[in-house]
């Protein structure tokens, strides 16, 4: 099992931008791009469509990050739980880290949610206890 701190280092390395499966208030997870902050909190931009922000604010959020090998086998999995709040203008780091994920994001960081992560847990080969 990985500790919370180990999970933050793992998902933030080598890039701070990743795609994750995000479930808001127990709904069906959707794959979204996010940026991992040093604190472990996540920023998820949504562009001009505020419907995700309205439906997420104040609700519990579960995120799942997985890293696999070239054969498609899961190498590790990290699951986090937290609470969503609207992203504020001072939330995105300046400058925004350039990663393969943030470089291809279609939604600008003007609008989105910040997930205040309460806890991450993770393990090798996707066996979360």
N, C-alpha and C positions, 0 to 999 in steps of 0.2 A: 504494500500500500504506500502511496505517496502522501506526504503531509501537504497541507494547504500551501505552504511556501514552496515546496518542490513543484507542485502543480502550476503555480504562477510562473516559476522559472521555465518549466517545461513548455507551457503553451505560449510563452512570450519569447521563445528562442527557436530558431535563429531570427524569426521575424515577429513583430508585435501585431501584425495583421493576420487573421485566420478566418476561415469559414467554420461555422458551428451549426449544429442543429439546435434551434431555439424553440422552446415551448413556453407559451405565456398562459398562466393560470390553468395548466393541465390540458390545453388544446393540442391538436396535432402539431408536432414539431415542423418547423420550416427551416430551410438552410439559408443562413444570413451571414454576410461579411461583418466582422467586428474588429475593433482595435483593443488590445489588452493594455491597460494602463499599469504603471509600476505597482499600484496598490492592489492589482488583481481585478479591479472593476473593469467593465466592458462598455465600450461605446459602439452603438449600432446605428449607423445613419440610415434614414429612410427617404431622403429626398423631399419632394414637395407633398407627397401623400401623408397626411397626418393621421390617417385611420389607425395605423399600427400604434402610434403614440397614444392616441385616445384610448385604445383598447388595452394598452399595456400598463399605463401609469398606475402605480399603487398596487400592482398585482405581482404575485410570485412568478419568477422566471427560472426555468431550468435550462442549462446549456450543456451541450455535449461536444467535446472535441475528441477527435480520434486521429491517430497517425498510423499509417500502414506502411508495409514494405512494398517492393516492386511487384510482388506476386499477388497483392491485394489482401494479404493477411494483416489483421490489426496488430500493431506493435504495442501501442498503449492507448488508453482512454482516460479522459478527465471529465468529470461531471461537476458542475457548479450549480448552486442555488442562490438566488438573491431576489432583490426587489427592484422593479423598474420605476424610473422617474424620468421626466422629460430632460433631454440633453440641453444644457445651458451654453451660452456663447463661450464661457471660459473653460468648459470641459475638454474640448479637443486639445491635445498637446500642440504647442507651437515650437518648431514646425511639426506638422503632421508627419509621422514616420513614413518613409517611402518603402513600401513592401510590394510584393507581387499581388497581394490582395488589395491594398489601398490604391495601387496604380490602376486596377481594373474596376474599382467601385464606380457604379453608375450613379449612386445616390450621393449628393454632396453632404458635407458635415454641417449644413445649416439647420438640419432638423433630424431628430432621432431620439433614441432612448439611451440612458445610462443605466446599466444594471449594477447596483451596489451588491457585490457578491458577499454573501455571508460565509460561504464555505465551499472549498473545492476538495474533491477526493479523487483519487485515480490509482491506476495499477497497470502493470504490463499485461498484454494480451486481452485487455478489456474485461477483466474479472473484478467488477466493483462489488465489494461486500456490503 
